[in-house]
């Protein structure tokens, strides 16, 4: 399976005024308020390995995670008490295999989950028994895929919103017609591409961009689709019904945010290294009237220049360590005008792992770099407001 360059660890909008502001978002500008992210609850699951949480369902009290290895993919079903209820594999040579995953697994019922795989849309129960299989009306090998907590198919009416996995554009003239998202219908197997770059997007400035720089993150709230196209610090608001028209945009005023503006020379060696150092929006959620933006700030100009200077192997290792400590993945709490209410590195949490289900926001605990644990933890978090 191919992965977008956004999955690299250091990887992984238009100005808004009172006339174009989305009326569906409650105005939240309030400089007098102090808002913080607090831990409300936790789940500890005893497991030694490298788990990837795919979905959490507060209604059934279920967590589904996988351990993705080179030649195996085990699926685990756990409850909110941390008990692993079942485990099985649907990877490899078996009759009810999904083939290869094209996205994260989605819990779609009290005792079932949906897999978007090479074989089609497959529904299994929590014991691993295949319930249904719907094949696609067309099939193509995905240009890119994603398997990570906080990113996957999102329910939109009776369909699912996901990234467009058709062939990505390579030439500048192809950017304008390219669609970034897809509507998936697990009932009839249809996949329809929707939503391209807005006219004033940085990605239509005539330059070349690496595909990870526009990789979309999105969330859905009250029939609106909120999208950030990769590195561009703008939230675009689209109607959640056909023809999915652009309603408004909100510029995100992130502090010290540096992102790639493109190049006119796609053969420039720095072009291929920018995914490691460019600023990028890695997740977006909307809760209690505020946007939560997970992002990597990107190197400043001096550090970009230093990054491309000739160095010995030892000097490069030291430089990378310095940059790793200087540039941390962060979360910004943003109001409806794009103003930053709070910007911080969440203590002990993985910023881009934000997963919103049934009004509950969950995040993955940051792994201990010094000691491997025989368990992992998930935290339910919320916003605390003080006057």
N, C-alpha and C positions, 0 to 999 in steps of 0.2 A: 504494500500500500504506500502511496506517495503522500508526503506531508508537505504543507506549505512552509516556506522558509520562516514564516511567522513563529513556528514552533521552537526556533532557536531561542535559548533562554533569555537572551538580551533583547528579544523582540516581543515572545512572547521571545471649522466647519464654516459658513457665511455669517456675516454679522446679522444680529437680530435686534430689532427695535420694537417700540410699542405698536407699530403697524403690522409687523409680520409675525409677532409672537403668537405661539399656538395657544388658543383660548382653552384648550382641554387641560393644560397644565396650570395648576394653581400657582399664582405668583408667590414666591417664597423669599424674595429679597428682604433680609432683615438683619442688618449689621449689628443690632443690639443683642442678638441671640448667640449663644455658644452651643454648638452642636458637636457631639462626639459619637463614635461608634463603640458600642458596649457589647460584651458577651452576655447572652441571656440563658443559654443552655448548651449542653455538649453531648456528644455521643463518642464513646471510646470502643473501638473494635479491635479485638486481639487478632493481629495478623502480622506475620513477618514476611516482608517482600516489598514490592514497589507498586502499591495499589493506585489505580486511577478511579476515582468516584465518577460514575456516569450520571446517576440521578438520585434524588431524595424525594420521598413522598410522605409529607406529614399526615395525610389522611389515613393511609394504611400503616404508617410508622415503619416505612421500609427504606433501606439503603441498598442500592445496587452498585457494585464495583467490580473491576476486572484487574487481572494481573497480566499485562501484555508482555509476553516473552517472544524470543525469536521464532520458536516453533510451536507455541501454544498460546491460547487465550482463555483463561479460566474465568467463568462468571460466578460471582458470589452474591447471595441474597442475605442481607442481615436486617435485624430489627433495631429499634431505637434504644434498646437495652444493650446493644453491642453483640448480641448473639448471632452467629452465622447460621442461618436456617437451612441453607442448601448451597451446593456448588456443583458446577458441571461445565462441560465444554461443548461448543457447537462449531468449533473451528477444525478445519481439515476434512478428511475423507469420510463423510457420514451422510446419510440420506437427508437429514434435516439441518444441514449446515447452512449458515448464511453466506458462506464463501469468504469474503473479506468485508470488514466493516467500512461503511462510507460516512459514519458519523457516530456520535455518542448514543448509547442506548437510552430509551425513553420509557419510563413507567407509564402505562396507559390504562391501568385498571387496578382494582383492589388485589388482584392476584395474577397480573400479567404485565409484560413489557414488550415494546416494539423495537425491532432491529431494522435499521436501514443498511442493507448489505448488498453485495454483488448479485445475490440470487433474487432479490426483491425486497418487499416489505414483509417481514416475518414476525408473527406474534407468538410468544412462548409464555407458558405459565411459570410460576416461581419454582416449580420442580424441574423445569427444563423441557417440558412436553410441548411440541409444536402445536399451536392452535390454528394457525392460518398462514397462508402464503399467497401474496399478490405479486405477480411479476410485472415488470415495467412494460409500458407500451413501446419503450425504446431503451437501449442500454448503451452506455459509454463508460469507458474506464475513467474514473474521476481524475481531474487535473490536480486536485489537492483534497485532503481530508483532514479531519480534526477529531481528536479524542482527548477531551479534557473536561474536568469539572467546571461548570459555569458556562459552557458553550455547547450548543447542540440545537436540535429541532425545537421550535417554540410553537405552541398551539395558536392558530389563527383561524377562527371559525371552525370548520370541520376539516381543515388541512393543517399542514405544518410549514413554518417558515424556516428556511435553511440557506446556506451559502450556495451559490451557483457553482457547480463542479464541472461545467463544460470547459472546453479548451479556452485558456486565458489569452488575451491579446498580447502580441509581441511587438507590433508596430504602433507608432503613435496614432496613426489615422484610425486604428481599430478601437481605441479607447472609448470614443464617443458612443458607439453602438453596443458596447459590451454591457451585459446585465450582471449585477453583482449578487442578486439573491434569487432563490427559487421557491416556488410553492409546490409542496409534495402532497400527493393525494394517496394515502395508503388503501383507499377503497377501490380505486380503479387503476392504480399504478402510474398515473400521469404525473409529469414533472414539468412545470412551466416557469420559465425565467422571467423575472420582473426587476424593475428599478435599476436604472443606469446612473452614471455620474451626473449630478446636477450641472447646469450650464456654467456656473461660476466656480465649480470645484477646481482645486489646485491641480487635479489630475487631468484637466483639459487645458493646461497652460502651454501645451506644445512640447513638453519635455518627456523623456523616458523615465519610467518608474519600475522598480522591482515589484513583483506581484504582492509580496507581503506588505508593502507600504499601503495598499488599498484594501487589505483583507478586512471585511466588514464585521463589526460587532453590533448587536442590536438587542432591543427589548420591546415588548408589546404591552401597552397599557390603554385600556378603554378604547379599543378599536383604532389606536394609532400605532404606527411602527416608528420607533426611534432608532436611527442608524448613525453610527460613526464609521466612516470609511478609513480604517487603519490609522495612519499617522495624522490625517487632517483633523485639527481640533475644532470640529463643528458637529453639532448634533442636527441631523436632518430629520424632519418630522413628516411622515407620509400617511396618507389615508390608509386604513387597514382593509379597505374594500376596493374592488376593481373600479377604476384603472390604476389605483395606488399612486395617486397624484401627490406631488410635493406640496405641503401646506405651509411650511415655514422652516426656519433654520435658527440655531442658537450657537453663537460663537463661544467656545470654551476658553476662558481667560486663565489658562494654567500658568503658574509661575515658572520661569526659567525652563520653558519647554522648547526643545530644539528638534525640528524634524526635517526630513529630506524633502526638498522642493523640486527634485527631478534633475536630469542632466540632458544636455543635447547630444552627448556622446555615449551611447550604450556600451562601447568597448573600453571605456575608462575603467581601470582596475579598481578605483575607489567605489564605483557604482556597485560592484559585487560585494564589497565589504560593508556598505552602509547599513544593511539589515542588523548588524551587530551593534551599531552605535546610534542609530536614528531614534528619535522619540516615537512612541507608538501608543495608541489607545488600545488597551487589551481587554476591556470589558466595560459594559454599561448596564446599570440597573436603575430603576425608578421606584422609590419607596418614600412614603410619607411626604410627597410633594417635592422631594429632592432627588437629583441625579447623583448616583455614586459612580465615579469614573476611576477604573483601575488603569494605570498607565506607567510607562517607562519614560523618564524625562528626556533622554538623549544627551549626548555629549555636547559641551559648549564648543565654540569655534577653536579655542586654543587646544583643547583635548582632541578634537578631530584632527587638527594639524599634527599634533604629537603622535596620534595613532598611526598616521601614514608615514612618519619619518622612519628612516632606516635604523634598526636596532638589532642588537645581538639577541640570541634566544633567551638568555638570562634577563636582559633588560626588558624584553617583551613580556616575560612572565611577571616580572615585578610591576610593570605598567598595568597589565590586566588586573592584577590583584588590587592595585590602587584604584582603578576605575570601578571595580566591583564593589568597593567600599564607598566610593564617592557617589555613584549613581545607583540608587535603590528603586525598586518597583514600589509605587505609591498608590494611594487612594485620595481622590479629591471629592469633597461634597460640594455640589454645584446647585445654585438656585435656578429658577426658570429663566433668568436673564443671562445666565452663563457666568455669574460671579462666583468666585471660590469662597465658600463659607469656612471651609477647613481643608487643609492639605497635610497629609501625614503618611508615615510608614506604619502600617498596622502591626502592632506588636504580636509576634508569634503566629501571624496569619499570612496566607498566600493571597495577595491582592486580586489577581485575575481569576481566582477560583469562585468568585461570588456566584451563587446559584439561588434564584428566586423561585419558590414554589408555594402556591396557596398563600401568598402574602408573607411567607417566612423567608428570611435571607440567611443562607448558610455559607460558611467558608471552611476551607481546609486549613488545619494547623500546619505551620511551616515545619518541615522535617528538621530534626536535630543534625547539624552538620558535624558534630563531634562524636555522636554515638547513635548507632542504629537501634531503633526501638522495635519491640515485638508487638506494637500496636500503632494505630493511627487515630487521630481525633478530628471530629467535625464540630464546628461551633455555630450555633444559632446566634445571630447578631442583630442589633437594632440601633436606631438613632435615639440618643438622649439629648433633649433640648433644655437648656437653662437660660433664663432671662438675664 
